[in-house]
Amino acid sequence: MESMGKKPRPRRSFTPEFKAEIVELCRRGDRSVGQVAKDFDLTETAVRDWVRQAQVDAGERDGLTSDEREELARLRRENRRLREDVDILKRATAFFAAETR
């Protein structure tokens, strides 16, 4: 199925300050989330996610805070690296065990 000439938008990243400003605009209630997203050429889903995460960080909603998410990502990276290290050591042990026979 053809995407009807639409090219996917390249992934963009935004500063925490920009996200905080967008969240504040949504919280004021002057404009809807959809209108804020449209005004700043953002996806409505991204803006809703930023608002939801801000609520979690403020303790207004259950979930992982931004700090907890960062820690979890860091621990997962460290865990993956440690597993790779263990795998390398296992292969080295098997290699040297075979060499000494």
FENGI-V700620 format. One record per pair of residues at least 24 apart in sequence whose C-alpha atoms are under 8 Angstrom apart, sorted by sequence separation. I is the first residue (numbers start at 1). J is the second residue. D is the distance in whole Angstrom. If there is no record, write none. Layout:
i=I j=J d=D
i=I j=J d=D
This chain:
i=23 j=47 d=7
i=22 j=47 d=7
i=26 j=51 d=8
i=23 j=50 d=7
i=23 j=51 d=5
i=19 j=50 d=7
i=23 j=54 d=7
